[in-house]
């Protein structure tokens, strides 16, 4: 099951379109560039890779 795209809750103001969107997909995750929308390349990440990405972004 693939969920809807979600943007970071920290995305605010004029920068709203300049972020990464993510969604769950078949036991893994997908990410894309929000400003490109449907034309953005979609990157498939294993759950462990997505967790690592989130940890690195919090630093």
C-alpha positions as CSV (number, residue, x, y, z in Angstrom):
1,X,0.0,0.0,0.0
2,X,1.3,3.4,-0.9
3,X,0.4,6.4,1.2
4,X,0.0,10.1,0.2
5,X,3.0,12.4,-0.2
6,X,3.8,14.3,3.0
7,X,6.0,17.4,3.5
8,X,7.9,18.2,6.7
9,X,5.9,19.9,9.4
10,X,8.8,22.4,9.6
11,X,8.2,23.6,6.1
12,X,6.8,27.1,6.5
13,X,6.5,30.5,4.8
14,X,8.2,31.2,1.4
15,X,10.2,28.0,1.7
16,X,7.2,25.7,1.6
17,X,7.9,24.4,-2.0
18,X,11.6,23.9,-1.3
19,X,11.6,20.6,0.6
20,X,11.5,16.9,0.3
21,X,8.2,14.9,0.3
22,X,8.1,11.3,1.5
23,X,5.6,8.5,1.6
24,X,5.4,4.9,2.7
25,X,5.4,2.4,-0.2
26,X,5.3,-1.4,0.0
27,X,7.3,-1.8,3.3
28,X,9.8,0.9,2.3
29,X,9.8,4.7,1.6
30,X,9.9,7.0,-1.4
31,X,11.2,10.6,-1.4
32,X,10.9,13.3,-4.1
33,X,11.6,17.1,-4.5
34,X,8.4,18.9,-3.7
35,X,9.0,21.8,-6.1
36,X,9.1,19.5,-9.0
37,X,5.9,17.7,-7.9
38,X,4.7,14.9,-10.3
39,X,7.7,15.5,-12.6
40,X,10.3,14.8,-9.8
41,X,12.3,11.7,-9.8
42,X,11.2,9.3,-7.0
43,X,13.9,7.6,-4.9
44,X,13.1,4.3,-3.3
45,X,14.7,3.8,0.2
46,X,14.7,0.9,2.5
47,X,13.3,1.6,5.9
48,X,16.8,1.6,7.5
49,X,18.1,4.1,4.9
50,X,15.0,6.4,5.4
51,X,15.7,6.3,9.2
52,X,19.3,7.3,8.6
53,X,18.2,10.1,6.3
54,X,15.9,11.5,9.0
55,X,18.6,11.2,11.7
56,X,21.1,13.1,9.5
57,X,18.5,15.8,8.8
58,X,17.9,16.4,12.5
59,X,21.5,17.3,13.1
